């Protein structure tokens, strides 16, 4: 199902994004048919989505649970040097 959705998105993206259109045309010419090129563009879109989601997840601060103390309950121990 996801592959189908990404291929549908790749068809639209390859029409409107100049970089993806150029890559699509190169693959289509090299491989001889458009099926492989569409799936390659779909994979590029999936990789872009993965990295955007990963970056967004890292920028979100951790959520505090209700009732959790705002200060740590255990103090740091002094170093033993």
PDB file of N, CA, C and O in Angstrom:
ATOM      1  N   UNK A   1       0.818  -1.191   0.000  1.00  0.00           N
ATOM      2  CA  UNK A   1       0.000   0.000   0.000  1.00  0.00           C
ATOM      3  C   UNK A   1       0.869   1.265   0.000  1.00  0.00           C
ATOM      4  O   UNK A   1       0.625   2.204  -0.758  1.00  0.00           O
ATOM      5  N   UNK A   2       1.894   1.264   0.874  1.00  0.00           N
ATOM      6  CA  UNK A   2       2.765   2.446   0.938  1.00  0.00           C
ATOM      7  C   UNK A   2       3.523   2.644  -0.377  1.00  0.00           C
ATOM      8  O   UNK A   2       3.711   3.772  -0.833  1.00  0.00           O
ATOM      9  N   UNK A   3       3.955   1.535  -0.976  1.00  0.00           N
ATOM     10  CA  UNK A   3       4.673   1.652  -2.247  1.00  0.00           C
ATOM     11  C   UNK A   3       3.761   2.292  -3.290  1.00  0.00           C
ATOM     12  O   UNK A   3       4.183   3.180  -4.031  1.00  0.00           O
ATOM     13  N   UNK A   4       2.541   1.850  -3.343  1.00  0.00           N
ATOM     14  CA  UNK A   4       1.584   2.413  -4.301  1.00  0.00           C
ATOM     15  C   UNK A   4       1.401   3.914  -4.058  1.00  0.00           C
ATOM     16  O   UNK A   4       1.401   4.700  -5.005  1.00  0.00           O
ATOM     17  N   UNK A   5       1.246   4.309  -2.803  1.00  0.00           N
ATOM     18  CA  UNK A   5       1.053   5.730  -2.487  1.00  0.00           C
ATOM     19  C   UNK A   5       2.293   6.554  -2.834  1.00  0.00           C
ATOM     20  O   UNK A   5       2.180   7.666  -3.350  1.00  0.00           O
ATOM     21  N   UNK A   6       3.467   6.008  -2.550  1.00  0.00           N
ATOM     22  CA  UNK A   6       4.692   6.735  -2.887  1.00  0.00           C
ATOM     23  C   UNK A   6       4.873   6.854  -4.402  1.00  0.00           C
ATOM     24  O   UNK A   6       5.346   7.883  -4.884  1.00  0.00           O
ATOM     25  N   UNK A   7       4.505   5.820  -5.154  1.00  0.00           N
ATOM     26  CA  UNK A   7       4.616   5.895  -6.616  1.00  0.00           C
ATOM     27  C   UNK A   7       3.643   6.938  -7.160  1.00  0.00           C
ATOM     28  O   UNK A   7       3.984   7.682  -8.080  1.00  0.00           O
ATOM     29  N   UNK A   8       2.438   6.999  -6.602  1.00  0.00           N
ATOM     30  CA  UNK A   8       1.479   8.035  -7.019  1.00  0.00           C
ATOM     31  C   UNK A   8       2.038   9.423  -6.733  1.00  0.00           C
ATOM     32  O   UNK A   8       1.938  10.324  -7.566  1.00  0.00           O
ATOM     33  N   UNK A   9       2.625   9.590  -5.555  1.00  0.00           N
ATOM     34  CA  UNK A   9       3.233  10.875  -5.198  1.00  0.00           C
ATOM     35  C   UNK A   9       4.424  11.183  -6.104  1.00  0.00           C
ATOM     36  O   UNK A   9       4.655  12.341  -6.451  1.00  0.00           O
ATOM     37  N   UNK A  10       5.178  10.158  -6.487  1.00  0.00           N
ATOM     38  CA  UNK A  10       6.340  10.345  -7.353  1.00  0.00           C
ATOM     39  C   UNK A  10       5.925  10.819  -8.741  1.00  0.00           C
ATOM     40  O   UNK A  10       6.617  11.632  -9.353  1.00  0.00           O
ATOM     41  N   UNK A  11       4.807  10.318  -9.234  1.00  0.00           N
ATOM     42  CA  UNK A  11       4.328  10.759 -10.546  1.00  0.00           C
ATOM     43  C   UNK A  11       4.034  12.252 -10.533  1.00  0.00           C
ATOM     44  O   UNK A  11       4.394  12.970 -11.465  1.00  0.00           O
ATOM     45  N   UNK A  12       3.387  12.709  -9.487  1.00  0.00           N
ATOM     46  CA  UNK A  12       3.073  14.136  -9.383  1.00  0.00           C
ATOM     47  C   UNK A  12       4.334  14.949  -9.137  1.00  0.00           C
ATOM     48  O   UNK A  12       4.532  15.989  -9.766  1.00  0.00           O
ATOM     49  N   UNK A  13       5.183  14.489  -8.234  1.00  0.00           N
ATOM     50  CA  UNK A  13       6.401  15.229  -7.914  1.00  0.00           C
ATOM     51  C   UNK A  13       7.320  15.349  -9.121  1.00  0.00           C
ATOM     52  O   UNK A  13       7.965  16.382  -9.304  1.00  0.00           O
ATOM     53  N   UNK A  14       7.389  14.316  -9.940  1.00  0.00           N
ATOM     54  CA  UNK A  14       8.282  14.375 -11.104  1.00  0.00           C
ATOM     55  C   UNK A  14       7.763  15.351 -12.162  1.00  0.00           C
ATOM     56  O   UNK A  14       8.521  15.745 -13.049  1.00  0.00           O
ATOM     57  N   UNK A  15       6.521  15.739 -12.092  1.00  0.00           N
ATOM     58  CA  UNK A  15       5.990  16.738 -13.023  1.00  0.00           C
ATOM     59  C   UNK A  15       6.294  18.155 -12.564  1.00  0.00           C
ATOM     60  O   UNK A  15       6.483  19.046 -13.392  1.00  0.00           O
ATOM     61  N   UNK A  16       6.343  18.375 -11.248  1.00  0.00           N
ATOM     62  CA  UNK A  16       6.446  19.742 -10.733  1.00  0.00           C
ATOM     63  C   UNK A  16       7.791  20.106 -10.120  1.00  0.00           C
ATOM     64  O   UNK A  16       8.106  21.291 -10.018  1.00  0.00           O
ATOM     65  N   UNK A  17       8.584  19.141  -9.713  1.00  0.00           N
ATOM     66  CA  UNK A  17       9.902  19.406  -9.131  1.00  0.00           C
ATOM     67  C   UNK A  17      10.962  19.220 -10.220  1.00  0.00           C
ATOM     68  O   UNK A  17      11.143  18.109 -10.718  1.00  0.00           O
ATOM     69  N   UNK A  18      11.667  20.300 -10.597  1.00  0.00           N
ATOM     70  CA  UNK A  18      12.647  20.195 -11.697  1.00  0.00           C
ATOM     71  C   UNK A  18      13.756  19.177 -11.429  1.00  0.00           C
ATOM     72  O   UNK A  18      14.175  18.467 -12.343  1.00  0.00           O
ATOM     73  N   UNK A  19      14.235  19.098 -10.190  1.00  0.00           N
ATOM     74  CA  UNK A  19      15.312  18.155  -9.865  1.00  0.00           C
ATOM     75  C   UNK A  19      14.834  16.707 -10.033  1.00  0.00           C
ATOM     76  O   UNK A  19      15.525  15.884 -10.633  1.00  0.00           O
ATOM     77  N   UNK A  20      13.654  16.410  -9.501  1.00  0.00           N
ATOM     78  CA  UNK A  20      13.120  15.056  -9.632  1.00  0.00           C
ATOM     79  C   UNK A  20      12.753  14.734 -11.072  1.00  0.00           C
ATOM     80  O   UNK A  20      12.900  13.592 -11.506  1.00  0.00           O
ATOM     81  N   UNK A  21      12.283  15.717 -11.812  1.00  0.00           N
ATOM     82  CA  UNK A  21      11.940  15.508 -13.225  1.00  0.00           C
ATOM     83  C   UNK A  21      13.181  15.139 -14.032  1.00  0.00           C
ATOM     84  O   UNK A  21      13.146  14.237 -14.869  1.00  0.00           O
ATOM     85  N   UNK A  22      14.275  15.847 -13.768  1.00  0.00           N
ATOM     86  CA  UNK A  22      15.537  15.571 -14.471  1.00  0.00           C
ATOM     87  C   UNK A  22      16.021  14.147 -14.156  1.00  0.00           C
ATOM     88  O   UNK A  22      16.440  13.414 -15.051  1.00  0.00           O
ATOM     89  N   UNK A  23      15.958  13.770 -12.877  1.00  0.00           N
ATOM     90  CA  UNK A  23      16.386  12.429 -12.457  1.00  0.00           C
ATOM     91  C   UNK A  23      15.481  11.366 -13.085  1.00  0.00           C
ATOM     92  O   UNK A  23      15.963  10.327 -13.535  1.00  0.00           O
ATOM     93  N   UNK A  24      14.190  11.623 -13.114  1.00  0.00           N
ATOM     94  CA  UNK A  24      13.227  10.697 -13.719  1.00  0.00           C
ATOM     95  C   UNK A  24      13.531  10.491 -15.202  1.00  0.00           C
ATOM     96  O   UNK A  24      13.538   9.358 -15.682  1.00  0.00           O
ATOM     97  N   UNK A  25      13.784  11.585 -15.933  1.00  0.00           N
ATOM     98  CA  UNK A  25      14.075  11.497 -17.363  1.00  0.00           C
ATOM     99  C   UNK A  25      15.361  10.713 -17.616  1.00  0.00           C
ATOM    100  O   UNK A  25      15.431   9.917 -18.552  1.00  0.00           O
ATOM    101  N   UNK A  26      16.387  10.939 -16.776  1.00  0.00           N
ATOM    102  CA  UNK A  26      17.644  10.213 -16.925  1.00  0.00           C
ATOM    103  C   UNK A  26      17.442   8.713 -16.740  1.00  0.00           C
ATOM    104  O   UNK A  26      17.928   7.910 -17.536  1.00  0.00           O
ATOM    105  N   UNK A  27      16.720   8.341 -15.678  1.00  0.00           N
ATOM    106  CA  UNK A  27      16.481   6.915 -15.430  1.00  0.00           C
ATOM    107  C   UNK A  27      15.613   6.292 -16.511  1.00  0.00           C
ATOM    108  O   UNK A  27      15.865   5.169 -16.948  1.00  0.00           O
ATOM    109  N   UNK A  28      14.605   7.012 -16.935  1.00  0.00           N
ATOM    110  CA  UNK A  28      13.705   6.498 -17.971  1.00  0.00           C
ATOM    111  C   UNK A  28      14.490   6.235 -19.262  1.00  0.00           C
ATOM    112  O   UNK A  28      14.286   5.215 -19.919  1.00  0.00           O
ATOM    113  N   UNK A  29      15.379   7.151 -19.616  1.00  0.00           N
ATOM    114  CA  UNK A  29      16.197   6.987 -20.816  1.00  0.00           C
ATOM    115  C   UNK A  29      17.167   5.816 -20.656  1.00  0.00           C
ATOM    116  O   UNK A  29      17.345   5.020 -21.579  1.00  0.00           O
ATOM    117  N   UNK A  30      17.792   5.717 -19.480  1.00  0.00           N
ATOM    118  CA  UNK A  30      18.809   4.684 -19.256  1.00  0.00           C
ATOM    119  C   UNK A  30      18.206   3.285 -19.164  1.00  0.00           C
ATOM    120  O   UNK A  30      18.776   2.329 -19.689  1.00  0.00           O
ATOM    121  N   UNK A  31      17.052   3.158 -18.498  1.00  0.00           N
ATOM    122  CA  UNK A  31      16.439   1.846 -18.286  1.00  0.00           C
ATOM    123  C   UNK A  31      15.478   1.442 -19.400  1.00  0.00           C
ATOM    124  O   UNK A  31      15.210   0.254 -19.580  1.00  0.00           O
ATOM    125  N   UNK A  32      14.959   2.405 -20.142  1.00  0.00           N
ATOM    126  CA  UNK A  32      14.104   2.063 -21.263  1.00  0.00           C
ATOM    127  C   UNK A  32      12.614   2.118 -20.996  1.00  0.00           C
ATOM    128  O   UNK A  32      11.825   2.205 -21.936  1.00  0.00           O
ATOM    129  N   UNK A  33      12.208   2.069 -19.728  1.00  0.00           N
ATOM    130  CA  UNK A  33      10.785   2.209 -19.420  1.00  0.00           C
ATOM    131  C   UNK A  33      10.618   2.991 -18.126  1.00  0.00           C
ATOM    132  O   UNK A  33      11.554   3.147 -17.342  1.00  0.00           O
ATOM    133  N   UNK A  34       9.403   3.475 -17.927  1.00  0.00           N
ATOM    134  CA  UNK A  34       9.191   4.432 -16.842  1.00  0.00           C
ATOM    135  C   UNK A  34       8.925   3.775 -15.490  1.00  0.00           C
ATOM    136  O   UNK A  34       9.000   4.463 -14.472  1.00  0.00           O
ATOM    137  N   UNK A  35       8.618   2.486 -15.430  1.00  0.00           N
ATOM    138  CA  UNK A  35       8.298   1.834 -14.158  1.00  0.00           C
ATOM    139  C   UNK A  35       9.418   1.906 -13.141  1.00  0.00           C
ATOM    140  O   UNK A  35       9.185   2.227 -11.975  1.00  0.00           O
ATOM    141  N   UNK A  36      10.622   1.610 -13.573  1.00  0.00           N
ATOM    142  CA  UNK A  36      11.778   1.646 -12.684  1.00  0.00           C
ATOM    143  C   UNK A  36      12.033   3.078 -12.224  1.00  0.00           C
ATOM    144  O   UNK A  36      12.358   3.308 -11.059  1.00  0.00           O
ATOM    145  N   UNK A  37      11.890   4.019 -13.116  1.00  0.00           N
ATOM    146  CA  UNK A  37      12.126   5.425 -12.781  1.00  0.00           C
ATOM    147  C   UNK A  37      11.106   5.912 -11.756  1.00  0.00           C
ATOM    148  O   UNK A  37      11.458   6.650 -10.836  1.00  0.00           O
ATOM    149  N   UNK A  38       9.855   5.510 -11.905  1.00  0.00           N
ATOM    150  CA  UNK A  38       8.821   5.931 -10.950  1.00  0.00           C
ATOM    151  C   UNK A  38       9.108   5.394  -9.557  1.00  0.00           C
ATOM    152  O   UNK A  38       8.959   6.114  -8.570  1.00  0.00           O
ATOM    153  N   UNK A  39       9.519   4.137  -9.471  1.00  0.00           N
ATOM    154  CA  UNK A  39       9.816   3.544  -8.167  1.00  0.00           C
ATOM    155  C   UNK A  39      11.066   4.195  -7.564  1.00  0.00           C
ATOM    156  O   UNK A  39      11.136   4.367  -6.347  1.00  0.00           O
ATOM    157  N   UNK A  40      12.039   4.554  -8.378  1.00  0.00           N
ATOM    158  CA  UNK A  40      13.241   5.224  -7.876  1.00  0.00           C
ATOM    159  C   UNK A  40      12.898   6.601  -7.315  1.00  0.00           C
ATOM    160  O   UNK A  40      13.425   6.998  -6.276  1.00  0.00           O
ATOM    161  N   UNK A  41      12.021   7.327  -7.995  1.00  0.00           N
ATOM    162  CA  UNK A  41      11.583   8.637  -7.492  1.00  0.00           C
ATOM    163  C   UNK A  41      10.794   8.439  -6.201  1.00  0.00           C
ATOM    164  O   UNK A  41      10.943   9.221  -5.262  1.00  0.00           O
ATOM    165  N   UNK A  42       9.962   7.410  -6.144  1.00  0.00           N
ATOM    166  CA  UNK A  42       9.194   7.121  -4.930  1.00  0.00           C
ATOM    167  C   UNK A  42      10.136   6.846  -3.758  1.00  0.00           C
ATOM    168  O   UNK A  42       9.882   7.285  -2.636  1.00  0.00           O
ATOM    169  N   UNK A  43      11.220   6.124  -4.020  1.00  0.00           N
ATOM    170  CA  UNK A  43      12.181   5.852  -2.955  1.00  0.00           C
ATOM    171  C   UNK A  43      12.855   7.135  -2.492  1.00  0.00           C
ATOM    172  O   UNK A  43      13.064   7.327  -1.295  1.00  0.00           O
ATOM    173  N   UNK A  44      13.194   8.009  -3.425  1.00  0.00           N
ATOM    174  CA  UNK A  44      13.781   9.303  -3.051  1.00  0.00           C
ATOM    175  C   UNK A  44      12.833  10.080  -2.144  1.00  0.00           C
ATOM    176  O   UNK A  44      13.264  10.680  -1.159  1.00  0.00           O
ATOM    177  N   UNK A  45      11.545  10.069  -2.474  1.00  0.00           N
ATOM    178  CA  UNK A  45      10.557  10.762  -1.647  1.00  0.00           C
ATOM    179  C   UNK A  45      10.467  10.128  -0.259  1.00  0.00           C
ATOM    180  O   UNK A  45      10.348  10.837   0.740  1.00  0.00           O
ATOM    181  N   UNK A  46      10.522   8.807  -0.195  1.00  0.00           N
ATOM    182  CA  UNK A  46      10.455   8.115   1.089  1.00  0.00           C
ATOM    183  C   UNK A  46      11.658   8.457   1.963  1.00  0.00           C
ATOM    184  O   UNK A  46      11.518   8.644   3.172  1.00  0.00           O
ATOM    185  N   UNK A  47      12.834   8.537   1.356  1.00  0.00           N
ATOM    186  CA  UNK A  47      14.043   8.886   2.102  1.00  0.00           C
ATOM    187  C   UNK A  47      13.957  10.322   2.601  1.00  0.00           C
ATOM    188  O   UNK A  47      14.329  10.600   3.741  1.00  0.00           O
ATOM    189  N   UNK A  48      13.473  11.240   1.766  1.00  0.00           N
ATOM    190  CA  UNK A  48      13.291  12.632   2.190  1.00  0.00           C
ATOM    191  C   UNK A  48      12.319  12.718   3.370  1.00  0.00           C
ATOM    192  O   UNK A  48      12.567  13.439   4.336  1.00  0.00           O
ATOM    193  N   UNK A  49      11.227  11.985   3.284  1.00  0.00           N
ATOM    194  CA  UNK A  49      10.243  11.980   4.360  1.00  0.00           C
ATOM    195  C   UNK A  49      10.846  11.439   5.648  1.00  0.00           C
ATOM    196  O   UNK A  49      10.626  12.002   6.720  1.00  0.00           O
ATOM    197  N   UNK A  50      11.602  10.354   5.553  1.00  0.00           N
ATOM    198  CA  UNK A  50      12.238   9.765   6.730  1.00  0.00           C
ATOM    199  C   UNK A  50      13.122  10.783   7.439  1.00  0.00           C
ATOM    200  O   UNK A  50      13.040  10.941   8.657  1.00  0.00           O
ATOM    201  N   UNK A  51      13.972  11.476   6.674  1.00  0.00           N
ATOM    202  CA  UNK A  51      14.901  12.419   7.295  1.00  0.00           C
ATOM    203  C   UNK A  51      14.183  13.623   7.879  1.00  0.00           C
ATOM    204  O   UNK A  51      14.591  14.139   8.919  1.00  0.00           O
ATOM    205  N   UNK A  52      13.117  14.082   7.226  1.00  0.00           N
ATOM    206  CA  UNK A  52      12.349  15.199   7.793  1.00  0.00           C
ATOM    207  C   UNK A  52      11.689  14.792   9.105  1.00  0.00           C
ATOM    208  O   UNK A  52      11.700  15.555  10.071  1.00  0.00           O
ATOM    209  N   UNK A  53      11.120  13.604   9.142  1.00  0.00           N
ATOM    210  CA  UNK A  53      10.498  13.136  10.376  1.00  0.00           C
ATOM    211  C   UNK A  53      11.532  12.919  11.470  1.00  0.00           C
ATOM    212  O   UNK A  53      11.272  13.216  12.636  1.00  0.00           O
ATOM    213  N   UNK A  54      12.683  12.413  11.112  1.00  0.00           N
ATOM    214  CA  UNK A  54      13.738  12.187  12.111  1.00  0.00           C
ATOM    215  C   UNK A  54      14.235  13.510  12.688  1.00  0.00           C
ATOM    216  O   UNK A  54      14.431  13.623  13.898  1.00  0.00           O
ATOM    217  N   UNK A  55      14.441  14.506  11.834  1.00  0.00           N
ATOM    218  CA  UNK A  55      14.884  15.815  12.313  1.00  0.00           C
ATOM    219  C   UNK A  55      13.817  16.471  13.178  1.00  0.00           C
ATOM    220  O   UNK A  55      14.139  17.106  14.182  1.00  0.00           O
ATOM    221  N   UNK A  56      12.559  16.324  12.801  1.00  0.00           N
ATOM    222  CA  UNK A  56      11.466  16.909  13.582  1.00  0.00           C
ATOM    223  C   UNK A  56      11.361  16.241  14.950  1.00  0.00           C
ATOM    224  O   UNK A  56      11.075  16.912  15.941  1.00  0.00           O
ATOM    225  N   UNK A  57      11.583  14.947  15.017  1.00  0.00           N
ATOM    226  CA  UNK A  57      11.487  14.233  16.290  1.00  0.00           C
ATOM    227  C   UNK A  57      12.614  14.630  17.234  1.00  0.00           C
ATOM    228  O   UNK A  57      12.424  14.630  18.450  1.00  0.00           O
ATOM    229  N   UNK A  58      13.772  14.964  16.700  1.00  0.00           N
ATOM    230  CA  UNK A  58      14.903  15.350  17.544  1.00  0.00           C
ATOM    231  C   UNK A  58      14.732  16.749  18.101  1.00  0.00           C
ATOM    232  O   UNK A  58      15.277  17.052  19.162  1.00  0.00           O
ATOM    233  N   UNK A  59      13.996  17.606  17.423  1.00  0.00           N
ATOM    234  CA  UNK A  59      13.857  18.981  17.872  1.00  0.00           C
ATOM    235  C   UNK A  59      12.759  19.157  18.909  1.00  0.00           C
ATOM    236  O   UNK A  59      12.651  20.227  19.508  1.00  0.00           O
ATOM    237  N   UNK A  60      11.940  18.130  19.136  1.00  0.00           N
ATOM    238  CA  UNK A  60      10.872  18.211  20.119  1.00  0.00           C
ATOM    239  C   UNK A  60      11.447  17.915  21.496  1.00  0.00           C
ATOM    240  O   UNK A  60      12.064  16.869  21.691  1.00  0.00           O
ATOM    241  N   UNK A  61      11.254  18.829  22.469  1.00  0.00           N
ATOM    242  CA  UNK A  61      11.781  18.559  23.809  1.00  0.00           C
ATOM    243  C   UNK A  61      10.989  17.437  24.479  1.00  0.00           C
ATOM    244  O   UNK A  61       9.814  17.242  24.171  1.00  0.00           O
ATOM    245  N   UNK A  62      11.615  16.710  25.380  1.00  0.00           N
ATOM    246  CA  UNK A  62      10.890  15.632  26.056  1.00  0.00           C
ATOM    247  C   UNK A  62       9.742  16.191  26.880  1.00  0.00           C
ATOM    248  O   UNK A  62       9.877  17.242  27.508  1.00  0.00           O
ATOM    249  N   UNK A  63       8.630  15.503  26.881  1.00  0.00           N
ATOM    250  CA  UNK A  63       7.453  15.950  27.611  1.00  0.00           C
ATOM    251  C   UNK A  63       7.559  15.531  29.070  1.00  0.00           C
ATOM    252  O   UNK A  63       8.025  14.436  29.386  1.00  0.00           O
ATOM    253  N   UNK A  64       7.118  16.424  29.954  1.00  0.00           N
ATOM    254  CA  UNK A  64       7.065  16.084  31.375  1.00  0.00           C
ATOM    255  C   UNK A  64       5.749  15.402  31.664  1.00  0.00           C
ATOM    256  O   UNK A  64       4.706  15.821  31.163  1.00  0.00           O
ATOM    257  N   UNK A  65       5.787  14.374  32.453  1.00  0.00           N
ATOM    258  CA  UNK A  65       4.573  13.687  32.871  1.00  0.00           C
ATOM    259  C   UNK A  65       3.928  14.488  33.993  1.00  0.00           C
ATOM    260  O   UNK A  65       4.615  15.132  34.785  1.00  0.00           O
ATOM    261  N   UNK A  66       2.603  14.439  34.052  1.00  0.00           N
ATOM    262  CA  UNK A  66       1.904  15.133  35.118  1.00  0.00           C
ATOM    263  C   UNK A  66       2.300  14.513  36.455  1.00  0.00           C
ATOM    264  O   UNK A  66       2.286  13.291  36.607  1.00  0.00           O
ATOM    265  N   UNK A  67       2.648  15.349  37.410  1.00  0.00           N
ATOM    266  CA  UNK A  67       3.043  14.868  38.719  1.00  0.00           C
ATOM    267  C   UNK A  67       4.530  14.607  38.854  1.00  0.00           C
ATOM    268  O   UNK A  67       5.000  14.320  39.954  1.00  0.00           O
ATOM    269  N   UNK A  68       5.283  14.698  37.770  1.00  0.00           N
ATOM    270  CA  UNK A  68       6.725  14.480  37.882  1.00  0.00           C
ATOM    271  C   UNK A  68       7.369  15.743  38.445  1.00  0.00           C
ATOM    272  O   UNK A  68       6.943  16.852  38.124  1.00  0.00           O
ATOM    273  N   UNK A  69       8.387  15.581  39.278  1.00  0.00           N
ATOM    274  CA  UNK A  69       9.006  16.762  39.894  1.00  0.00           C
ATOM    275  C   UNK A  69       9.737  17.605  38.853  1.00  0.00           C
ATOM    276  O   UNK A  69      10.287  17.078  37.886  1.00  0.00           O
ATOM    277  N   UNK A  70       9.737  18.910  39.063  1.00  0.00           N
ATOM    278  CA  UNK A  70      10.446  19.783  38.133  1.00  0.00           C
ATOM    279  C   UNK A  70      11.948  19.749  38.382  1.00  0.00           C
ATOM    280  O   UNK A  70      12.736  20.040  37.483  1.00  0.00           O
ATOM    281  N   UNK A  71      12.343  19.395  39.597  1.00  0.00           N
ATOM    282  CA  UNK A  71      13.764  19.261  39.931  1.00  0.00           C
ATOM    283  C   UNK A  71      14.078  17.779  40.124  1.00  0.00           C
ATOM    284  O   UNK A  71      13.210  17.016  40.548  1.00  0.00           O
ATOM    285  N   UNK A  72      15.303  17.363  39.820  1.00  0.00           N
ATOM    286  CA  UNK A  72      15.644  15.955  40.017  1.00  0.00           C
ATOM    287  C   UNK A  72      15.573  15.591  41.496  1.00  0.00           C
ATOM    288  O   UNK A  72      15.936  16.389  42.360  1.00  0.00           O
ATOM    289  N   UNK A  73      15.101  14.377  41.778  1.00  0.00           N
ATOM    290  CA  UNK A  73      14.964  13.921  43.164  1.00  0.00           C
ATOM    291  C   UNK A  73      16.291  13.465  43.742  1.00  0.00           C
ATOM    292  O   UNK A  73      16.485  13.508  44.957  1.00  0.00           O
ATOM    293  N   UNK A  74      17.207  13.028  42.887  1.00  0.00           N
ATOM    294  CA  UNK A  74      18.514  12.538  43.338  1.00  0.00           C
ATOM    295  C   UNK A  74      19.547  13.583  42.975  1.00  0.00           C
ATOM    296  O   UNK A  74      19.661  13.984  41.817  1.00  0.00           O
ATOM    297  N   UNK A  75      20.281  14.011  43.949  1.00  0.00           N
ATOM    298  CA  UNK A  75      21.342  14.996  43.722  1.00  0.00           C
ATOM    299  C   UNK A  75      22.564  14.311  43.142  1.00  0.00           C
ATOM    300  O   UNK A  75      22.795  13.124  43.372  1.00  0.00           O
ATOM    301  N   UNK A  76      23.335  15.063  42.394  1.00  0.00           N
ATOM    302  CA  UNK A  76      24.577  14.501  41.862  1.00  0.00           C
ATOM    303  C   UNK A  76      25.560  14.295  43.012  1.00  0.00           C
ATOM    304  O   UNK A  76      25.678  15.142  43.897  1.00  0.00           O
ATOM    305  N   UNK A  77      26.251  13.186  42.993  1.00  0.00           N
ATOM    306  CA  UNK A  77      27.232  12.924  44.041  1.00  0.00           C
ATOM    307  C   UNK A  77      28.504  13.697  43.727  1.00  0.00           C
ATOM    308  O   UNK A  77      28.857  13.876  42.561  1.00  0.00           O
ATOM    309  N   UNK A  78      29.191  14.157  44.769  1.00  0.00           N
ATOM    310  CA  UNK A  78      30.457  14.880  44.508  1.00  0.00           C
ATOM    311  C   UNK A  78      31.488  13.937  43.930  1.00  0.00           C
ATOM    312  O   UNK A  78      31.507  12.747  44.244  1.00  0.00           O
ATOM    313  N   UNK A  79      32.338  14.474  43.091  1.00  0.00           N
ATOM    314  CA  UNK A  79      33.354  13.627  42.447  1.00  0.00           C
ATOM    315  C   UNK A  79      34.377  13.166  43.468  1.00  0.00           C
ATOM    316  O   UNK A  79      34.660  13.875  44.434  1.00  0.00           O
ATOM    317  N   UNK A  80      34.916  12.013  43.264  1.00  0.00           N
ATOM    318  CA  UNK A  80      35.849  11.405  44.213  1.00  0.00           C
ATOM    319  C   UNK A  80      37.304  11.638  43.793  1.00  0.00           C
ATOM    320  O   UNK A  80      38.092  10.693  43.809  1.00  0.00           O
ATOM    321  N   UNK A  81      37.673  12.830  43.429  1.00  0.00           N
ATOM    322  CA  UNK A  81      39.036  13.066  42.993  1.00  0.00           C
ATOM    323  C   UNK A  81      39.917  13.463  44.131  1.00  0.00           C
ATOM    324  O   UNK A  81      41.109  13.701  43.935  1.00  0.00           O
TER     325      UNK A  81
END
